[in-house]
Each structure stands twice: as structure tokens, then as C-alpha cells.
Amino acid sequence: MSIKLTDLKPKAQAAAEKALEDLVLRGIKCRVTSTLRTLAEQVALFAQGRSELEAVNSLRVKAGMYKLVAKDNLKTVTNCDGIKFKSNHQTGMALDVVPEENGRPVWPSLADPRWKEIAKSFKAQGFAWGGDWAKFPDYPHYEYKGE
């Protein structure tokens, strides 16, 4: 799974760079945790929280991803199966961004104000924020919707 902005489509990459520059100027530390995904990676992520740990880890290993421990397989992380319903990560039009603490990415509670501050910068650059979704809010997720 890529974390490189250069793996995004050019317009999404340029907009993401501007949003990240804005966050630096505002003193908000964050980290990109996912950009482009392969089909195998998306299928493995879709299985998470839906299939037994052994099956999930088999898919993850095939996709070149690390194995999960049981507690990490308790929740679903995406509603896109990668085949019938593709993720915008598969097309280079989405990225995941989380707050950073002590040089490490963190996933704080949804009440943490940093989520909305990060969203403010990305929305200003033409991204839709997964945190605005009513049915399956995805706070780290941004999809480029600009021109």
C-alpha cells in the first residue's frame, strides 16, 4: 500500500500537497497513511472485520501486507470490496491522513479537534471528507472531487 503523493493522479497530488502545506503553516502535524492501493490490498482490507483472522491474514500476505493480530480484525475498515465497488484509492484519487504525535501516526477519538482541522485544509483544496459521510464515517479519508 502506497503512502506516496506521487502515486495520486496529478490534480489530486497537487491539491493534496497544497492541503498539507496549509497544515504545516497552521502547525497541525499529520501523516499520510495510504494513497494508491492495488486490487489485492483493497480485497484484503475489505475482508478485515468480515472474515476469520486466518483468511484475512492470508489475503494480506498475498497483497504484501503485514499480518493482523486478533484485536485488529474486530472492525471493518472499508465498504469497498475492490471489485464490484472500487475504492477511489484504487484510482489514485483518494488518500488517508491522520494526526501525528511524536513523529508517529495516531488515530485519536472522533471527538479530537485535529480531525476537523485536517479536513478544513483538504476540503479547501477540493477534497470530500469521509468524516462527513452519514452511513460509514471515515475520518482519515479524503477523495479528490475538484475539476
N, C-alpha and C positions, 0 to 999 in steps of 0.2 A: 504494500500500500504506500503510495507516494505521499510525501509532505511538501514536495517542491511546487512552488508557484509557477515555475516554467512548464509544468505539466498541464496547467489550465489553458483553455483557449485564450488567444491573445487579448481579447476585450475583457474577459473575466480576470486574467492575470493583471492587467493594467489597473483595473478597478480595485482588486484586492491589494495591490501594492499601495495605492493611494489611501485606502482604509487603514492599512497597517501603519503607514507613515503618520496619519492623523492620530492614531492611538499612541504612538511614541511621543508625539508633540503634547498630547494630553496626559502623559505619564502613566498610561494604563498598560501594564505588562500582560502580554498574551502569547500564545503559541499556536501555530498551525499544526493540527494533528492528523489531517487527512486531506488530500486533494484527489488526484485521479485513482480510480480503483479498477482492477481487472474484473472480468465476469466471475472468475473463481473466488476472488476476495469478497465480492458482493454476495455470492451464494453462501459463503461461509458466514458472513455477518448476518444474513437473513436467518440462517439456521440457529443462531445463538438465541437461547431462551425458548426455542421451539422444539429442539431435538435433544436427545440424550447427549451428555458430555462427550462420550466416546465418538459419536457420529460428528459432532461439531468439531472436535479436535482433528478428526480425520480430514474433514474439509479444509480446516485451517492449515494443516500441514501441507496438503496438496497445493494450497494457494501461496505457500511460502510464509505463512503467518505463525506466530508463536502459539503454543497450546494454552488453553484457559484452565484455571482451577475451577472447582465446582461452584463456588460462590459467584464467579463471573459469568456463569451460564444461567442465572436466575431470571434475567430480564431480557426482553427483546430490545434490539438496538436500531432496527430499521424495518420498515414495512415494504421495502422494495426487494423483490426476490432476485432481481438482476436479469430475469428472462422475460417474463410477462410484463412486469413492472420494473423498468430500469430506473436506476438512481441517476441523478444528474452528476454524481461523482464519476460515473462510467463514461460520461461525455466530456469531461473537463470543464463543466460549468458550475461546479459546487466545491466548497471546502468546509472543513470543520475548524473552528477556532475556539480555544478555551483560555481562561485566565492562567497566569503563570505566577508561581511563588517559589522563591529561592532557586530560580533557574529551571523549574520543573513544571510541566503542565498539571493543572488540577481541575477537578470537576466539582465545584462547590455546590451548595444547595441552590435551588432555583430562586430563592429569595436574595441571593448575593447580588448587589447592585452592579457588579462588574459585567454581568451578562448583558444588561441593558445598555451599558456604556459601550461595550464592544459592538452591539447591534446598531447603536446610533451611527457609528463610523461606517459600518458596512452598508446600512440602508441608504446613507447619504451618497454612496457610490453606485447605487442601482441593484443592490442585492435584496432578495427577500430573506427574511429571518425565520428559521424553523421554530423559534420560540413564540412566534405569532400564530402557529397552527393550533387550531382548537382540538382536533382529534388525537394527534400524536406529537405534542410539542417536542422539538429537538433543539435545545438551546445552543449547542455548538454549531449548528448547520446554517450555511448561507448558500443561496443559489443566485447566480447572476441573471438578472432579468432586464438589464439595460439594453439599449439598442442592439 
